[in-house]
Amino acid sequence: MRNLSAFIISVVIISCNKPETSYLGQKTPGTTPELFAPSLVNTDSVELNAVFNNSMTEFFFTRIVNRSFLIFHSELVDSKWTAPTALQMFPDSNVNTTAVDMTLTPDGNTMYFLGANPENETYSAMSDIYRSQKLNGKWQLAEKVGYPISTDEYNESYPIIVADGSLYFISDRPGGFGKEDIYRAQYLGDGKFDTPQSISQVVNTPLGSGDTYVAPDESYLISNKRSLDKPGLYVSFKKDGNWQPLIYLEEPINSEWTDFCPYMSPNGKYFFFSRRYSDPPESGWAGVTKGEVYWVDASVIFDLNKK
């Protein structure tokens, strides 16, 4: 018994002294949004996005460097997170690349993201959905996901992969309910998808939808609505297979600036979002002066489903 007690005490001591590795070693937030990983993710540059893989061993975010949107990557190695480095998604010869708004398959081996034709001006190029495979521990150059996901005439953006491998994304293609709709494409296997369908008139507003996160089990979504009377992030919960009316996320999540890039931690406990400051506000990315990544306890969202 004495030996057992000594063993238990030693385990407790080791556990207490073990460095915290979850979430890049950051102290988790409460119900007030906080900057995520200051000086590591949030710097003097423009940053956005925050995505962990399901095993919490890889982390991705986006940083603008020399007018290019670059996906930065950190990996947990020997209980330590590596310094974030940019992933190469396009050949060296391409300039003004756009690789942003990433999402991962459940096994963590395929990344989908918004990409723009590297030969065009970054802020005016048509956007499409690209994907990169992880082979032998290294992320490969990306390829465009072909039709019926990406098109030559229309924009496709903000991909989200759910638990069964199906793909949600935003597109201004014709046939939807609004200017830009949330579409869902059923996964068919072998990297292929069925014809995308606009999901619901309840969540696809006439003036369009922005960045939209969908839960892995498709039980709720969080969407940026820039065109409503109160622009910002909204949540919709699914009940009996139907999307319910959108609920506005009050301050301090939404602000006078642009709040976008919604995403959840793999365990659904923490909500990540980005905030963009532009001068003037309507100038968009061309006038951006600052971009930050925030996180907050997800109860501030789920509690809305209890009202």
DRENRO-227812 format. One line per 2 residues: number of its first residue (from 1); for each residue x, y, z of N, C-alpha, C, O. Coordinates in steps of 0.05 Angstrom, whole numbers. Layout:
BEGIN
NUM> X:Y:Z:X:Y:Z:X:Y:Z:X:Y:Z ~ ...
//
This chain:
BEGIN
1> 17:-24:0:0:0:0:17:25:0:11:45:-14 ~ 39:24:16:57:47:17:69:52:-10:72:75:-19
3> 78:30:-24:90:33:-50:69:44:-70:76:61:-87 ~ 44:35:-67:23:45:-85:18:75:-81:15:90:-100
5> 17:83:-56:13:111:-50:36:128:-61:31:150:-73 ~ 60:118:-58:83:133:-69:82:135:-99:89:156:-111
7> 72:113:-112:69:113:-142:49:134:-150:53:149:-169 ~ 26:135:-136:4:154:-143:14:182:-140:9:199:-158
9> 29:188:-118:39:215:-114:58:223:-136:58:245:-145 ~ 76:204:-144:95:210:-165:81:216:-192:90:233:-206
11> 60:201:-198:45:205:-222:32:233:-222:33:247:-242 ~ 21:241:-199:9:267:-197:29:289:-201:24:309:-215
13> 53:286:-189:74:306:-191:83:308:-220:86:331:-230 ~ 87:286:-233:95:286:-261:74:300:-279:81:315:-296
15> 48:293:-273:27:305:-289:26:335:-285:22:350:-304 ~ 30:344:-260:29:373:-255:53:387:-268:50:410:-276
17> 75:374:-270:99:386:-282:101:383:-312:118:396:-325 ~ 83:367:-324:84:363:-353:75:388:-367:54:399:-361
19> 90:398:-386:82:422:-400:57:418:-416:52:397:-428 ~ 40:438:-416:14:437:-430:20:441:-460:31:461:-469
21> 12:421:-476:17:422:-505:-7:428:-522:-5:436:-545 ~ -31:425:-510:-55:431:-526:-57:460:-533:-49:477:-518
23> -67:466:-557:-71:493:-566:-46:510:-565:-46:533:-556 ~ -24:498:-574:2:512:-575:11:521:-547:27:539:-545
25> 2:507:-526:10:514:-499:-4:538:-488:5:549:-467 ~ -26:547:-500:-39:571:-491:-60:565:-469:-72:544:-469
27> -63:584:-451:-84:582:-431:-111:585:-444:-115:604:-459 ~ -129:567:-439:-155:568:-452:-172:592:-443:-170:600:-420
29> -188:603:-461:-204:627:-455:-230:621:-440:-238:597:-439 ~ -242:642:-430:-269:640:-419:-289:649:-440:-286:644:-463
31> -310:662:-431:-332:671:-448:-327:698:-461:-345:709:-474 ~ -304:709:-457:-296:734:-470:-274:728:-490:-254:716:-482
33> -277:735:-516:-257:728:-536:-230:739:-529:-227:762:-519 ~ -209:723:-534:-181:732:-529:-165:726:-554:-171:709:-570
35> -144:742:-558:-125:737:-580:-113:709:-576:-105:701:-554 ~ -111:694:-598:-99:667:-596:-69:669:-602:-61:679:-622
37> -54:658:-583:-25:656:-586:-12:682:-594:0:683:-616 ~ -14:703:-578:0:728:-585:30:723:-589:43:708:-575
39> 41:737:-608:69:737:-617:76:711:-632:97:711:-646 ~ 60:691:-630:65:666:-646:47:665:-670:57:661:-693
41> 21:668:-666:2:670:-688:-5:699:-694:-2:708:-717 ~ -13:714:-673:-19:742:-677:6:759:-674:19:760:-653
43> 14:771:-696:38:788:-697:31:815:-709:8:822:-711 ~ 51:830:-718:46:855:-732:36:851:-760:28:870:-774
45> 38:826:-770:28:820:-797:-3:817:-796:-15:819:-775 ~ -15:811:-819:-43:805:-820:-47:775:-819:-37:760:-836
47> -61:765:-798:-66:737:-795:-96:731:-795:-112:748:-787 ~ -102:707:-803:-130:697:-802:-130:667:-802:-109:654:-807
49> -153:655:-796:-156:626:-795:-143:613:-770:-122:623:-761 ~ -154:592:-761:-142:576:-739:-154:548:-741:-178:544:-735
51> -138:528:-749:-148:501:-754:-129:481:-742:-105:481:-749 ~ -139:463:-724:-124:440:-714:-134:415:-728:-157:413:-735
53> -116:396:-731:-125:369:-741:-139:355:-718:-136:363:-695 ~ -153:333:-723:-168:319:-703:-151:308:-680:-161:305:-658
55> -127:301:-686:-109:290:-665:-94:311:-650:-78:305:-632 ~ -99:336:-657:-86:359:-643:-56:358:-645:-42:366:-626
57> -46:349:-667:-17:348:-671:-7:366:-693:17:369:-697 ~ -25:379:-707:-18:398:-727:-37:422:-725:-60:420:-719
59> -26:446:-731:-41:471:-730:-35:487:-754:-12:488:-764 ~ -55:501:-765:-53:516:-789:-66:544:-786:-87:546:-773
61> -54:564:-797:-66:591:-798:-55:604:-823:-38:594:-837 ~ -66:628:-830:-58:642:-854:-46:669:-846:-54:682:-827
63> -25:676:-861:-12:702:-857:-7:714:-884:1:700:-903 ~ -11:740:-887:-5:754:-912:24:763:-911:33:777:-893
65> 39:754:-931:67:761:-934:72:770:-963:68:756:-982 ~ 80:796:-965:86:807:-992:62:803:-1011:65:795:-1034
67> 38:809:-1000:13:808:-1016:4:780:-1023:-14:777:-1039 ~ 17:760:-1012:8:732:-1016:-4:722:-991:6:727:-969
69> -26:707:-994:-38:693:-971:-24:666:-969:-26:649:-987 ~ -10:661:-947:5:637:-943:-6:621:-919:-12:632:-899
71> -8:595:-923:-16:577:-901:9:570:-884:29:560:-895 ~ 8:577:-859:30:570:-840:23:546:-824:-1:541:-818
73> 43:530:-817:39:504:-805:57:500:-782:81:506:-783 ~ 46:489:-760:62:481:-737:55:452:-729:32:444:-732
75> 74:437:-720:70:408:-715:81:401:-687:101:412:-678 ~ 66:384:-673:74:375:-647:95:352:-650:88:331:-659
77> 119:358:-642:141:338:-644:155:336:-617:165:355:-606 ~ 155:311:-607:168:306:-581:157:325:-559:172:337:-544
79> 130:328:-559:116:344:-539:122:374:-542:116:389:-523 ~ 132:383:-565:138:411:-569:127:419:-597:130:405:-616
81> 115:443:-598:106:454:-623:129:467:-639:144:483:-628 ~ 131:460:-664:151:472:-681:144:501:-687:121:508:-686
83> 164:517:-694:159:544:-702:143:544:-728:149:529:-746 ~ 122:561:-730:105:562:-754:122:569:-779:137:587:-779
85> 118:553:-800:131:558:-825:110:557:-848:90:543:-845 ~ 115:571:-869:96:572:-892:98:546:-908:119:536:-914
87> 74:536:-915:73:512:-933:73:522:-962:60:541:-969 ~ 87:508:-979:87:514:-1007:65:499:-1021:65:475:-1023
89> 45:514:-1030:22:502:-1044:23:505:-1074:10:490:-1088 ~ 39:524:-1084:42:529:-1113:71:529:-1120:88:533:-1103
91> 78:525:-1146:106:524:-1155:120:551:-1149:107:571:-1146 ~ 147:549:-1147:163:573:-1140:159:596:-1159:161:619:-1151
93> 153:590:-1184:151:611:-1204:127:629:-1201:126:651:-1212 ~ 107:620:-1185:83:635:-1182:86:656:-1161:98:652:-1140
95> 75:680:-1166:76:702:-1147:48:710:-1140:29:702:-1154 ~ 45:725:-1119:18:734:-1110:-1:710:-1106:-23:711:-1116
97> 8:690:-1093:-8:666:-1090:-29:671:-1068:-26:687:-1050 ~ -51:655:-1070:-72:656:-1050:-77:627:-1041:-87:611:-1056
99> -71:622:-1015:-77:596:-1003:-88:603:-975:-72:613:-958 ~ -113:599:-970:-126:610:-946:-151:593:-940:-160:578:-957
101> -161:596:-915:-187:583:-908:-185:553:-911:-201:541:-926 ~ -167:541:-896:-162:512:-899:-182:496:-882:-193:506:-862
103> -186:471:-890:-201:451:-874:-189:424:-880:-176:420:-900 ~ -192:405:-861:-179:379:-863:-199:357:-863:-221:359:-851
105> -192:335:-877:-208:311:-875:-205:299:-847:-185:304:-834 ~ -224:282:-839:-222:271:-812:-196:256:-806:-187:257:-783
107> -184:243:-826:-158:229:-820:-134:248:-821:-112:240:-815 ~ -139:274:-828:-117:293:-827:-98:292:-850:-77:305:-850
109> -103:275:-871:-84:271:-892:-90:287:-918:-74:287:-936 ~ -113:301:-918:-119:318:-941:-129:345:-932:-146:346:-914
111> -119:366:-943:-126:393:-937:-140:405:-961:-130:404:-983 ~ -163:417:-956:-177:433:-977:-175:463:-969:-175:469:-945
113> -172:480:-989:-170:508:-982:-179:525:-1006:-182:516:-1029 ~ -184:551:-1001:-190:570:-1022:-163:577:-1035:-144:586:-1022
115> -163:574:-1061:-139:582:-1077:-148:600:-1100:-170:598:-1110 ~ -130:618:-1108:-135:635:-1131:-113:631:-1151:-90:625:-1144
117> -120:635:-1176:-101:632:-1198:-76:648:-1193:-77:673:-1193 ~ -53:636:-1188:-29:651:-1181:-19:670:-1202:-3:688:-1197
119> -29:666:-1227:-20:684:-1248:-35:711:-1248:-27:729:-1262 ~ -56:712:-1232:-72:737:-1231:-65:753:-1206:-52:744:-1188
121> -75:778:-1206:-72:795:-1183:-87:783:-1159:-110:775:-1162 ~ -74:782:-1136:-84:767:-1113:-112:776:-1106:-130:760:-1101
123> -117:802:-1105:-142:812:-1093:-165:813:-1114:-187:820:-1107 ~ -160:805:-1139:-181:806:-1159:-185:779:-1173:-202:777:-1190
125> -169:759:-1166:-171:734:-1180:-196:718:-1172:-206:721:-1150 ~ -206:702:-1191:-228:684:-1185:-217:663:-1165:-195:653:-1168
127> -234:656:-1146:-225:636:-1126:-237:609:-1132:-259:607:-1142 ~ -222:588:-1126:-230:560:-1130:-223:544:-1106:-209:554:-1088
129> -231:519:-1105:-224:501:-1084:-200:483:-1092:-201:470:-1113 ~ -179:483:-1076:-155:467:-1081:-152:447:-1059:-165:449:-1038
131> -135:427:-1064:-129:408:-1043:-100:399:-1044:-88:398:-1065 ~ -90:392:-1021:-62:382:-1018:-63:356:-1002:-78:354:-983
133> -47:337:-1011:-44:312:-997:-19:312:-979:1:323:-986 ~ -21:298:-957:2:295:-940:14:267:-945:2:247:-940
135> 38:267:-957:52:242:-964:79:241:-950:95:260:-951 ~ 84:218:-937:109:215:-923:115:238:-904:138:247:-901
137> 94:248:-891:97:269:-871:100:297:-882:106:315:-867 ~ 97:300:-909:101:327:-921:77:334:-937:66:318:-953
139> 68:359:-935:45:369:-951:55:375:-979:75:389:-983 ~ 40:365:-999:48:367:-1027:37:392:-1040:19:405:-1029
141> 48:399:-1064:36:420:-1080:7:414:-1085:-1:391:-1089 ~ -9:435:-1085:-38:432:-1087:-47:429:-1116:-33:436:-1135
143> -70:417:-1119:-84:414:-1145:-112:425:-1142:-124:423:-1121 ~ -122:436:-1164:-150:447:-1163:-170:423:-1163:-166:404:-1178
145> -190:425:-1146:-212:406:-1146:-229:412:-1170:-240:434:-1172 ~ -232:393:-1188:-246:398:-1213:-276:401:-1210:-288:399:-1189
147> -289:406:-1233:-318:408:-1235:-331:382:-1225:-320:360:-1231 ~ -353:383:-1211:-371:405:-1207:-366:422:-1182:-383:438:-1175
149> -342:420:-1170:-336:437:-1147:-325:464:-1156:-339:484:-1153 ~ -302:464:-1169:-291:489:-1180:-302:493:-1208:-307:475:-1223
151> -305:519:-1215:-315:526:-1241:-297:548:-1253:-282:561:-1238 ~ -298:552:-1279:-282:573:-1291:-296:600:-1290:-282:621:-1290
153> -322:601:-1287:-337:626:-1289:-345:638:-1263:-351:662:-1261 ~ -344:622:-1241:-354:632:-1216:-334:627:-1193:-315:612:-1196
155> -340:640:-1170:-322:638:-1147:-332:615:-1129:-355:611:-1125 ~ -313:600:-1119:-318:580:-1098:-299:586:-1075:-275:591:-1079
157> -309:585:-1051:-292:594:-1028:-300:579:-1002:-321:565:-1001 ~ -284:583:-982:-288:573:-955:-298:544:-953:-320:539:-944
159> -281:525:-961:-289:497:-959:-290:487:-931:-274:495:-914 ~ -308:469:-925:-310:455:-899:-316:426:-904:-335:419:-917
161> -299:408:-894:-303:379:-896:-316:370:-870:-307:376:-848 ~ -338:355:-872:-352:344:-849:-345:315:-845:-329:304:-860
163> -357:302:-825:-349:276:-816:-350:254:-838:-333:237:-838 ~ -370:255:-855:-373:235:-876:-357:241:-901:-359:227:-921
165> -340:263:-900:-324:270:-923:-337:289:-942:-324:298:-961 ~ -363:296:-937:-376:314:-955:-366:342:-952:-354:349:-932
167> -370:358:-973:-358:385:-974:-379:407:-975:-397:406:-991 ~ -376:426:-957:-391:451:-958:-373:473:-968:-349:473:-963
169> -385:492:-983:-369:514:-993:-388:537:-1002:-412:533:-1003 ~ -377:560:-1007:-392:583:-1016:-388:587:-1046:-365:584:-1055
171> -409:594:-1060:-406:600:-1089:-427:620:-1098:-449:621:-1088 ~ -419:636:-1118:-438:654:-1131:-448:643:-1157:-459:658:-1174
173> -446:617:-1161:-457:605:-1185:-488:608:-1186:-500:611:-1165 ~ -499:607:-1210:-529:610:-1212:-543:586:-1201:-531:564:-1199
175> -568:590:-1194:-585:568:-1185:-589:567:-1155:-602:549:-1144 ~ -577:586:-1141:-580:587:-1112:-602:605:-1103:-618:615:-1120
177> -604:610:-1077:-625:627:-1066:-617:656:-1064:-634:674:-1064 ~ -591:661:-1063:-581:688:-1060:-557:694:-1078:-551:679:-1096
179> -544:717:-1072:-521:725:-1088:-498:706:-1085:-485:699:-1105 ~ -493:696:-1061:-473:675:-1056:-486:656:-1036:-495:664:-1015
181> -486:630:-1043:-500:610:-1027:-480:591:-1014:-457:588:-1022 ~ -490:578:-993:-476:556:-980:-485:531:-995:-508:524:-996
183> -465:516:-1006:-471:492:-1021:-460:468:-1006:-440:470:-991 ~ -472:445:-1011:-463:419:-1000:-459:399:-1022:-477:397:-1039
185> -436:386:-1023:-431:365:-1043:-425:339:-1029:-406:337:-1014 ~ -442:319:-1034:-439:293:-1021:-413:279:-1031:-407:279:-1054
187> -398:268:-1012:-373:255:-1019:-380:227:-1031:-396:212:-1020 ~ -368:221:-1054:-373:196:-1068:-350:176:-1065:-352:153:-1073
189> -328:185:-1052:-305:167:-1050:-284:173:-1071:-290:185:-1092 ~ -259:165:-1066:-237:168:-1085:-233:198:-1093:-226:203:-1116
191> -238:216:-1074:-233:244:-1079:-254:258:-1097:-250:280:-1106 ~ -277:244:-1101:-298:255:-1119:-323:263:-1103:-328:252:-1082
193> -337:283:-1114:-361:293:-1101:-385:294:-1121:-381:296:-1145 ~ -409:291:-1110:-433:294:-1125:-438:323:-1132:-424:341:-1123
195> -459:328:-1148:-466:355:-1156:-474:371:-1131:-491:363:-1116 ~ -461:395:-1127:-468:411:-1103:-496:421:-1103:-507:427:-1124
197> -508:422:-1079:-535:432:-1076:-536:455:-1056:-523:453:-1035 ~ -550:476:-1062:-554:498:-1043:-570:487:-1020:-591:474:-1024
199> -561:492:-995:-572:476:-973:-599:485:-963:-616:468:-956 ~ -605:511:-961:-631:519:-950:-635:549:-953:-616:565:-951
201> -660:557:-959:-666:585:-962:-666:599:-934:-664:623:-933 ~ -668:583:-913:-668:594:-886:-641:606:-879:-640:628:-867
203> -619:593:-888:-592:603:-881:-579:617:-905:-559:631:-901 ~ -589:614:-929:-579:627:-952:-596:652:-957:-617:650:-969
205> -586:675:-948:-601:700:-950:-599:712:-978:-579:707:-992 ~ -618:729:-986:-618:739:-1014:-593:754:-1022:-584:752:-1045
207> -580:769:-1003:-557:784:-1010:-531:769:-1007:-509:780:-1012 ~ -532:744:-999:-509:727:-999:-498:719:-972:-503:731:-952
209> -482:697:-973:-469:686:-949:-439:688:-952:-428:685:-974 ~ -426:692:-929:-397:693:-929:-386:667:-917:-399:646:-918
211> -362:669:-905:-349:646:-893:-368:630:-875:-381:642:-858 ~ -370:604:-879:-389:588:-863:-376:563:-854:-366:547:-869
213> -376:559:-827:-367:534:-815:-390:516:-810:-412:526:-801 ~ -387:490:-815:-408:471:-810:-396:449:-791:-375:439:-796
215> -411:443:-770:-402:423:-751:-397:396:-765:-411:390:-784 ~ -379:380:-755:-374:353:-767:-399:336:-770:-402:322:-789
217> -417:337:-750:-441:322:-751:-464:337:-764:-487:328:-765 ~ -458:361:-775:-477:378:-790:-501:386:-773:-523:390:-783
219> -496:389:-747:-518:397:-728:-521:427:-725:-541:436:-715 ~ -501:442:-733:-502:471:-732:-482:483:-752:-464:469:-761
221> -487:508:-759:-468:522:-776:-465:551:-765:-483:561:-752 ~ -442:563:-771:-437:590:-763:-428:605:-789:-409:597:-802
223> -442:626:-796:-439:638:-822:-436:669:-820:-449:682:-804 ~ -418:679:-836:-415:708:-838:-435:719:-857:-437:711:-881
225> -451:738:-848:-471:752:-865:-464:781:-866:-470:796:-847 ~ -453:790:-888:-444:817:-890:-466:836:-899:-463:860:-896
227> -488:825:-909:-508:842:-922:-533:846:-906:-550:862:-914 ~ -536:833:-883:-559:837:-866:-558:864:-852:-537:877:-852
229> -580:871:-839:-581:896:-824:-559:897:-803:-548:918:-797 ~ -553:874:-791:-531:871:-772:-511:852:-783:-512:828:-778
231> -492:862:-799:-472:844:-811:-454:832:-789:-449:843:-768 ~ -445:808:-795:-428:794:-776:-433:764:-776:-443:753:-796
233> -426:750:-754:-429:722:-752:-456:714:-740:-465:726:-721 ~ -468:693:-752:-494:683:-743:-491:653:-740:-474:640:-752
235> -508:641:-723:-509:612:-719:-536:602:-726:-556:615:-721 ~ -537:579:-738:-563:564:-743:-560:536:-733:-540:523:-740
237> -579:526:-718:-579:499:-708:-598:483:-725:-618:493:-735 ~ -592:457:-729:-609:440:-744:-628:424:-725:-619:413:-705
239> -653:424:-732:-673:410:-715:-691:394:-734:-702:404:-753 ~ -693:368:-727:-709:349:-744:-701:351:-773:-718:349:-791
241> -675:354:-778:-665:354:-805:-667:380:-820:-660:382:-843 ~ -677:401:-806:-681:427:-819:-665:449:-805:-663:449:-781
243> -653:466:-821:-639:489:-810:-659:509:-799:-679:516:-811 ~ -652:519:-775:-669:538:-761:-660:567:-767:-638:571:-777
245> -678:587:-762:-671:615:-767:-644:623:-755:-636:614:-734 ~ -630:640:-769:-604:650:-760:-606:666:-735:-624:682:-731
247> -586:662:-717:-584:677:-692:-559:694:-692:-537:683:-697 ~ -561:719:-687:-538:738:-688:-521:733:-663:-531:731:-641
249> -495:732:-667:-476:730:-645:-469:758:-635:-455:773:-649 ~ -479:765:-612:-475:792:-602:-446:797:-594:-429:779:-594
251> -441:823:-588:-414:830:-577:-410:814:-552:-428:808:-537 ~ -385:807:-546:-360:817:-559:-350:799:-582:-327:803:-592
253> -366:780:-592:-357:765:-616:-359:783:-641:-339:788:-654 ~ -383:792:-647:-386:811:-669:-378:839:-660:-382:846:-637
255> -367:854:-678:-357:881:-672:-363:900:-695:-377:892:-714 ~ -354:924:-693:-358:943:-715:-341:937:-739:-345:948:-761
257> -321:918:-736:-304:911:-758:-314:885:-772:-337:878:-767 ~ -299:873:-788:-307:848:-802:-298:824:-786:-275:819:-782
259> -318:809:-776:-313:784:-761:-320:761:-779:-343:759:-788 ~ -301:743:-783:-305:722:-804:-287:698:-797:-277:695:-775
261> -284:680:-816:-268:656:-813:-276:639:-789:-258:633:-772 ~ -301:632:-786:-309:616:-762:-299:588:-764:-298:576:-786
263> -290:577:-741:-281:549:-740:-282:540:-711:-280:556:-692 ~ -284:514:-707:-285:502:-680:-261:484:-675:-249:473:-694
265> -253:482:-650:-233:462:-643:-244:435:-648:-268:432:-648 ~ -227:414:-652:-238:388:-658:-257:376:-637:-275:361:-644
267> -253:384:-612:-271:374:-591:-295:391:-587:-312:385:-570 ~ -298:413:-603:-321:430:-601:-322:448:-577:-343:459:-571
269> -300:450:-562:-301:466:-538:-294:496:-542:-301:513:-526 ~ -279:501:-564:-270:529:-568:-276:538:-596:-272:524:-615
271> -286:563:-597:-293:575:-623:-272:595:-631:-264:612:-616 ~ -262:591:-655:-241:609:-666:-254:627:-688:-271:617:-703
273> -246:652:-689:-255:669:-711:-234:690:-715:-216:694:-699 ~ -236:704:-738:-216:725:-745:-230:752:-746:-255:754:-750
275> -214:772:-743:-225:800:-744:-207:816:-763:-182:816:-760 ~ -219:830:-781:-204:845:-801:-210:875:-798:-234:883:-796
277> -189:891:-797:-192:920:-796:-184:932:-823:-162:927:-832 ~ -202:947:-835:-196:959:-861:-201:989:-860:-218:998:-845
279> -186:1004:-875:-189:1033:-875:-190:1043:-904:-169:1041:-918 ~ -213:1053:-914:-238:1053:-900:-250:1025:-897:-241:1007:-911
281> -271:1021:-880:-281:994:-875:-291:980:-900:-288:955:-902 ~ -302:995:-919:-313:982:-943:-292:975:-963:-298:963:-984
283> -267:981:-958:-245:976:-978:-237:947:-979:-223:939:-998 ~ -246:930:-960:-239:902:-960:-210:896:-958:-195:911:-944
285> -200:875:-971:-172:867:-968:-153:888:-979:-130:890:-970 ~ -161:903:-999:-144:923:-1010:-136:945:-990:-115:957:-992
287> -153:949:-970:-148:969:-950:-143:958:-922:-145:973:-903 ~ -137:933:-920:-134:920:-894:-110:932:-880:-88:935:-891
289> -114:938:-854:-92:949:-838:-84:929:-816:-62:932:-805 ~ -101:910:-809:-95:891:-788:-114:867:-790:-137:870:-797
291> -103:844:-783:-120:820:-782:-111:804:-758:-88:799:-753 ~ -131:795:-741:-125:781:-717:-141:755:-714:-163:753:-726
293> -131:736:-699:-145:711:-694:-153:710:-664:-136:714:-646 ~ -179:705:-659:-189:704:-632:-200:676:-626:-206:660:-644
295> -202:669:-600:-216:645:-592:-232:651:-566:-226:669:-552 ~ -253:634:-562:-271:638:-539:-284:612:-533:-286:594:-550
297> -292:609:-508:-306:584:-500:-332:581:-516:-348:600:-518 ~ -336:558:-528:-358:554:-547:-385:554:-533:-406:553:-547
299> -386:554:-507:-412:555:-493:-427:580:-500:-452:580:-499 ~ -413:601:-508:-427:626:-515:-445:622:-540:-464:637:-544
301> -438:602:-556:-454:595:-579:-475:574:-573:-499:577:-580 ~ -467:553:-560:-485:531:-554:-508:539:-535:-529:527:-536
303> -502:558:-517:-523:567:-499:-546:580:-514:-569:581:-503 ~ -541:590:-538:-563:602:-554:-583:582:-563:-606:589:-569
305> -575:557:-563:-594:535:-571:-612:527:-549:-631:511:-553 ~ -607:538:-525:-624:531:-502:-646:551:-497:-664:547:-480
307> -644:574:-511:-663:596:-506:-689:591:-521:-707:607:-519
//
